[in-house]
Amino acid sequence: MKRVYLDTNLILSPFRIQDPNYSLMEIIKKQNHLQFVTSTLSIIEIFNILLREKETFKLALNKLLTNNDLIELSFLSRNLQIRLAIEFLLDYYNIDILSDDKPEFEKFRSIQIKIHPIFKLLLSFTISSRLRTLDLLHYCHAKYFTEYKDFSINYLVTADHLFQSGREVLKSDSITLLLSPETLIDLECQKNQ
């Protein structure tokens, strides 16, 4: 089974009006030989997006009502509504959340502080990659679980063109392929039909 790290925009695609990633994700979702994972970073990102984007939040509530046995959500706090929406997305795509909350100690500027290995990876890439911080965080989460946790992630899939433009910088180091949804479909969906 191949593991695929999904970024936030792909996970959120069912909640966005006419998102072109939604149809791609529907194809990818049907591939039983792929295991989908994401990080707590994506959960935080989704939570914040649903707080900020009113249209996305409204569509999320509509999806929840039409795809579940729920009759009414208005009596729940917004926080609980968002949690339900996130649970729906994780269940809908059968996504596992990568989690490791055991930081290790590291000397950093002669002060002993806790630096999680993900952030050590981030520091090592920040100088050379010129990618946005959030993109690097997603990449480092996938790389961390592959290198340090013996949990091989084969692909990191993103529809973000700026993130994909960093593919060349990451290629020399990469043990996880950075792909577009279309490329994943070409690689994994065609051969299993």
N, C-alpha and C positions, 0 to 999 in steps of 0.2 A: 504494500500500500504506500502510495506517495503522499507526503504531507504538503499542503498548500497553505501558506500564510496569506490571509486576505487582509487588505487594508480597509480602512474605515469607509471610504466612498463606495466600494463594492458591496460591503455589508449593508450599507444604508440604501442601496439602490431601490428596493421595493417601496421605500417611503418618499421617493422623489418623483415628481410628476414628469413623465416622459423621459426618464433617465435611460440613455442608450445602454448603460451597463446592466440594466435589469434583464434584458433579453439575453445578454451574454452570460450572466450569472445563472439564468434558468437552464441554459445548456450545460454549464459547468456543474451545477448542482446535481445533475442526473448521473454523474460519473461515480459509480460505486467504488472504484478503485482509488479515489482521492479522499484523503482525510483533511478537513478544513480546520485551521487553527488561527487564532489571533491573540493579541496580548491585552493586558489590562489597559494599556495605552489607548487601544481602540475603543474600549468600553467608556473610558473617560471622555474621549473625543466624541463618541456618539451621544453621550449624555449632554455634553455642552452644545452640540449642534442642535439637538432636539429642544434645548432650552432657548436657543437663539433664533432658530428658523421656524417661524410660525406655520408656514405652509407645510413644511416637512413634518412638523409635530401633528398638524391636523390630519394629514394623510396617514400618519402612524396610528392615530386613534381610530380612523376609519378602517384600516387594515385589521386592527385588533378586534374591532366589533364584528367585522364580516367573517373573520377566520377563526373565531373562537366562540364559545358558548356564553360570552359576556353579553349582558343586556344593556348595561349602563356603566360608564366610567367617570361621569362627571362628579360623583360623590367622593372619588379618590383624590388625594393631593396630586399636584403635578409631578412631584417627585416619584410617587408610586406609579403613575401613568407611564412615566418615562422608563422606569424599571421594567414594567410589563412589556413595553415596546422593545426594549433591549432583549429580554428573555424570548420574546417572539422571534426576533431576528436570529438569535443564536440557535433556537430550535428549528426555525425555518430552513436554515442552511446547515444544520447539524455541526455547529462550530464549537470546538473546544477552546478554552482560554488557557494560554500558557501562563504559569504562575510560579514564581520562586521568590519567597520573601526572606531568604537567609543571606543578608549582606556579609561580606567579609571585610576585614580590616586592611587598610592600605595606607602607606605613608604618602602623603600628598602635601608638598610644601612644608615639610618638617612637622606637620601637625597630624596627629593620628585621628583620622575620621573614617567613617564607613563609606566605602565606595562599592556599589554593586558592580559585578562584572559587566553588566550591560552598559553602565556609564563609563567604565574603563574602555570598552570597545568604542563607544561614542567619542570619547576624547581622542582616541587613536585615529579616527576617521575625519574628525571635524576639520583638521588642518588641511588635508589633501583633497577632500571631496568637493567642497563648495556646494554641497546639497543643503537644503533647508533642514533645520533641526528636527522637525517632526518626521521627515522622510528618513533621516539617519536613525532616529529612535526606532522606527518600524524595522528598518534593516537590521539594526543591532539586536533587537529582540529575537528576530528569526535566527540570526547568526549565533547568538548566545545559546539558544536551546539546541542548536545543531552541534556546536563545538563543546560546550561545557556540560550539557545534560544528556548527551547521547540520544537525542531525539531529533533525528534528521528531518529537516524541512527541505523539500526538493525545490519548491518554487515560492517566491514572494510575488503575488499578483497585485498589480495596481493599474488603475486607469489614469493616474496622474502623469501627464506627459513630462512635466519638469522632473519628477522622480525618475521616470524611465530614462531621461536624458543623462542621468548619472550612471547608467549601466556600465559604460566604458571604464569609469573610475573604479567601480566596485568589482569589475570582472577579474582583475588580477588577484584580488583577495577572495573573491566570492566562492563559497561552497553552496550557496543558495542562488538559484537563477532568478533574476528580476525580470518579470514578464508582464506583458499586457494581457487582458482577458482573451483577446483574439488569438494571441500566440499560444496560450494555454489550451484553447479549444483546438487549434491546429495540432498541437503536440499530443494531447491526451484524449480528446473526445472523438476524433476521427478513427483512431485505431481500435476503439472499443465499441464500435457500432456494428 
